[in-house]
């Protein structure tokens, strides 16, 4: 019988017996973070090179078919418009895949017990898993950008939005992957989560089109998709043009990240599906 996941103490007795806030315990997070980095980097041909190749195939197929038929923004070639969407799609999908696959593999193979007997706090678990997911997602995204930019280099109108939305999107999807990995008990459940939730929401977020080209009803539906705001805000950094205000996108994505991160931390604190 394994020991429960240690709870991170949040309160400490201050002067006069009053509770005082304490900083989250992150001891050991660096070691677990490096272990998670090595986990995907040792098979980089599969975890990094393969997603880059997939994005290039999307670029070649959609760019060839629609280049002369679609112009989303005035003066912007369709292939240039496509680059930021493919980059961000790769960031989101690979950030989710890293944390979710790591947890489900550890649960199924039984080596999660070696983490349960360590004094790692829930905050340390979260920082390591999500941090490594962000590294993988951003690495794949950079690889996609470096390769696809040769086809149609997009401008860099407001690069700060690129950094902000890439980081927030990777962090949010890494947190969501952590939740999915904790919930799933077998690979089939994780695959269903990815195929029926993550993939549709990603492809329907405006990666290959602008939502302004959709009928009014479907525009409204697209605005309910949080992935749309990640893609739209990220694309704003390249072209200086977006379907909605980048500040609205920042608010939606930021709030989504806080909610998902809080849920992930709570599940870790309670030892959800990892105590037995």
DAMO-V991172 format. One line per field, one symbol per residue. ss: DSSP state (h for helix, s for strand, l for the rest). phi: phi as a letter, one per 40 degrees, with the letter a starting at -180 (. if undefined). burial: # if it has 9 or more other C-alpha atoms within 8 Angstrom, else .. Layout:
BEGIN
ss: ???
phi: ???
burial: ???
END
This chain:
BEGIN
ss: llllllllllssslhhhlssslllllllhhhhhhhhhhhhhllhhhhhhhhhhhhhhhhhhhhhhhlllllllllllhhhhhhhhhhhhhhhhhhhhhhhhhhhhhhhhlllhhhhlllllhhhhhhhhhhhhhhhhhhhhhhhhhhhllllllllllhhhhhhhhhhhhhhhhhhhhhhhhhlllhhhhhhhhhhhhhhhhhlllllllhhhllhhhhhhhlllhhhhhhhhhhhhhhllllllhhhhhhhhhhhhhhhhhhhhhhhhhllllll
phi: .ccccccccbbbcccggccbcbcdcbdgccccccccccdcccbccccbcccccccccdcccccccbdcbbbcbdgbccccccdcccccdcdccccccccccccccccccgccdccccccccdccdccccccccccccccccccccccccccacccbcbccccccccccccccccccccccccccbaccccccdccbbcccccccbgcbacccccddcccccccccccdcccccccdccbgbacbdcccccccccccccccccccccccccgdgbcc
burial: ....##.#...##...........##..#..###.##..#...#..######..##.##..##..##...##...#############################.##....#...##..##########################.###..#.#..###.##.###################.##...##.####.###########..##..#...##..##.################.#...#..##.###.##..##.###.###.##.##.
END
